[in-house]
Amino acid sequence: MGMFDNLKNLKGLKDKASELAAEHGETVGKGLDKAADIVDSKTGGKHSDKIDTGVEKAKGLIDGLGDKK
């Protein structure tokens, strides 16, 4: 198995991730929101702005993957 075989496997992984993001992006987004709420409550709201920024960036990546299908 050569170097280019590994690249083919990565492309397959990316395609699968794009497919899953398109199918389940909304569910993943809800999960991110729920996780963010838990982390925010555990930190006493001290890092709300950073948590919200991270969640929005993650949602943007998920949406971007889903759009590439």
N, C-alpha and C positions, 0 to 999 in steps of 0.2 A: 504494500500500500504506500503510494508515494504522496508527496506534498499536495499534489493537485486533487487527489482523492479526498483529502481532508477538507479542501475548499468546497468540493461538491457536497460533502456532508454538512458544512456550515450553511450552504445555500438552502439545503433541504430544511435545516433547522429554522432558518429565517422565514422560509415560506410557511412552515407550520405555525410559527409564532404570529405571522401576519394573519393567517387563517383564523387562529384562535382569538386574536385581538378583534377581528371583524365580527366574529360570532358572539363573543362574550365580553366585549369592551365595556359595556354598561355595567355588567355584574362586577367586573374588576374595579371599575370606578367606585361603585358602592362599597366594595370591600376596602378600598383605599380610604374612603371617607370614614368608615367605621373604625379602621385602625388608627387613623389620625385623631379621631375623637377620644379613643382610649389613651393614646400617648399624651394628648393634650391634658386630659384629666389627671393622668399620673404625674405630669410635670407641673401641675397647678396653673396651667395657662401661661407659664413663663416664656414658652417658645412657640406660641400660637402662630406668629407670623412666619417663622421658619418652617413649621410643620405644614401650614397652608401652601407656602411656596413649593415645598417638596411634592405635595400631593398634586398640585396643578401641573408641575413639570412632568410627573409620572403619568398623569392622565393625558397630557399632550403627546407623550411618547407612545402610549397605547393607541390613541386616536391616529397618530401618524402611521403606526404599523398596520392598523386596520384599513387605512385608506390605500395602502400600497397593494392590496389584493387585486 
